[in-house]
Amino acid sequence: MQIMDFLQFNIAGNTLQTWLIGTAIAMIVFVLAEAVRCLIMRQLKRLVQSNGTTVRTIMLAVVKHTKWLFIFLLALYIGTIVIEITASIRSIINTVVIVALLLQAGLWGSAVLRVVSEQYRQQQMDKDPASVTTLNVLNFIGKIVLWSLVLLLVLDNLGVNITALVAGLGVGGIAVALAVQTILGDLFASLSIVLDKPFVVGDFLIVDDLLGSVEYVGLKTTRLRSLSGEQLVFSNSDLLSSRIRNYGRMYQRRVVFNLGVTYQTPRDKLIKIPEIVRTAIEQQHKTRFDRSHFKEYGDFALIFESVYFVQGPDYNEYMDIQQAVNLQIHEQFEQQGIEFAYPTQSLFVQKMER
């Protein structure tokens, strides 16, 4: 009887027995929920290691980022259902739980964005580097939008008039935009790079007298690695306002070169030169001959101009081909007795009659 009487002791409008039941319910819910979370996470880890599909990876990230504090608050809320409390306290509890749910939803959304972006990055890095460039900006913008929405919903549930807040932020945003217009210019230039894709990570660029391979495209700057090893940093707006030569988009290389032979070369041998050049080019792999012509009479040489295409953008490969062509032409000229021209001057002396 004493125990029953003790359990009927009233605390804040509820018997001690009611408080104990509510506490027990909260503890049981918390322990069970945490145990289920750990069990599901263990099973998902095993599934991801064996066959890591995108859906399974997302589910694992969502479960992994479910915080114990959120589970604890949810368990306490369930435990208070059996307890009689005033409307004001119930309203506070509801607000706390809703805010916790919104923050937890923000963590879930961030985890999903991270997993999706990483999966997409791994799949597209080799196929389409431009998609990786796009991903850096879109992922950042997505997180800003997500947490801005979470913040507005939290403030709304806390009783803040978000309509006036949004209006105030709009006016303040104009002032901030004027103050940081350079940074915003680089940001919009970054979005232009993402959408228009004038270059992507891995492309080789020449900007004025600077050149290098694109390493990173950020929100404010783009970074290139030069041939000599140092890193070149350009602001995005400055880069887009420059004249860019993108060798990463080169699918074939047009090569023009000239040959000069002496004026003493017989005409029958001059006729053979275009065919010699053509044969030398067509013997090389990944080349397409275009033309070879006796172009002009130079100051000290007869000039032949030749054009061909290398089927590929690689510069070292082009130089290997050009070297082989030059050696082949040199060999044929030796066999045919054709002499290369070099700068010469002829001095004519006339004796004056007295």
Buried (B, 14 or more C-beta within 10 A) or exposed (E): EEEEEEBEEEEEEBBEEBBEBBBEBBBEBBEEBBEEBEEBBEBBBEBBEEEEEEEBBBBBBBBBBBEEEBBBBBBBBBBBEBBEBEEEEEEEBEBBBBBBBBBBBBBBBBBBBBBBBBBBBEEBBEEEBBBBBBBBBBBBBBBEEBBEBBBBBBBBBEEEEBEEBEEEBEEEEEEEEEEEEEBBBBBEBBBBBBEEBBBBBBBBBBBEEEBBBBBBBBBBBBBBBEEEEEEBBBBBBBBBEEEBEBBBEBEBBEBEBEBBBBEEBEEEBBEBBBEBBBBBBEEBEEBEBBEBEBBEEEEBBBBBBBBBBBEBBBEEBBEBBBEBBEEBBEEBBEEBEBBEBEEEEEEEEEEEEE
